[in-house]
Amino acid sequence: MVLAEGSILPGYCTAAGKAILAFAERALRPAILARLKLVPHTARSLAELPLLDAQLDIAKARRYAVEDEEFAMGQRSVAAPILDHGGRAIGALAVVAPAFRLTTERLHEIGADLLKAAARITGQAAFSQPETRRSAMTTTRARCVVETQAFLGEGPVWNEAEKRLDWVDILAPALHRSDPVGGTDRVVELGELVGAFTHCSTGGLVLAAQSGFALFDPETRLTTPLIDPEADKPNNRFNDGKCDSRGRFWAGTMDMGVAPGAGSLYRLDGDGSVHCLERGIGISNGLGWSPDDRRMYFTDSLARTIFVYDFDAESGTITNRRVFAQTLDHMGVPDGLTVDAQGYVWSAQWDGWQLIRFDPDGRIDQTINLPVPRPTSCTFGGPNRETLYVTSARIRLSAQQLAEAPLSGSVFAIDGCGRGLAEGVYFFEGQ
């Protein structure tokens, strides 16, 4: 199909239109969408409001929008929003091409380049990404055990009963159930953005999803909402979480536009009640506890800081927040973390090509180079929990960067890192 100059196209089935709609003021979106006449142009058109609304949230989290033959068969497009100083879309940069040339993989590679170009136009530093550089050390102890192309692999949890690594791709969105020994990877599609999960004592999972906390059965895909502590903040989403030793699920939020101070940290108790323990967070990230349960670690990636609190395991309260560790620009940004049996803190360094192990005093004890620039999180698993597994991301990496790091989005394993602590399980008191 040839598009004539000056053509007016429907926003709900074009990448440029979806990019602008995604970054419209969130409180106004329902009224905007209600005025649209969702006429299906192809079998792939998003002609139902709930589906379109969910896709717009995914586009906002990715920071660019894609369209896959939704307006015309044989045509695809990708677009990044041009934002004003208030973070609202005033236009978009888009690429439209025949589907045989603009493959789904190319859509996301070009999306990263468009995002950088759009950010340069308006100076939106929060949406620009630094160029990544391979470390001078080219050798690595890490081996790829699950080769996949996750947008944003996160939240790995070792499933001891099934001898399996479970993790999420936040921006797919999907749950991955991986066998790191056999290399198999079963993918369960999720209906909304899910930042973290934990296994539940009654079976299935507890999700920290965009719509709040929910029970989820991966086999039937049945979702049972529990509570949404941020129902009044539709622009926020959960980003990372973990269960403590007493069966309480902790998870933090962030603004999808990365607004500073918009996130909070919550604790979900077994009776379904939720409690806010911290506010004013930029990007909620890596959580963990010391082996003696007297310390809790929590990462704010926007502040490039891992904080440590005094932790009362009995009451589930935290006090005396202080800086545990911070990273310099060339080291990467602290993302997900895990704590080993000796009390050392392992932190994945986004845009740093490495993991850093901090000793209990916050000093760098060891670094391990990785073949990807954006490791996202890590956990111990395998026999005796002696293998360190690392998830990674490929979102917003340019074609050049992906050529340098083709395994981005895959899962890696590292041996000889010591032993990890047992994963907590959410103790659900309901029926």
Disulfide bonds with the S-S distance in Angstrom:
none
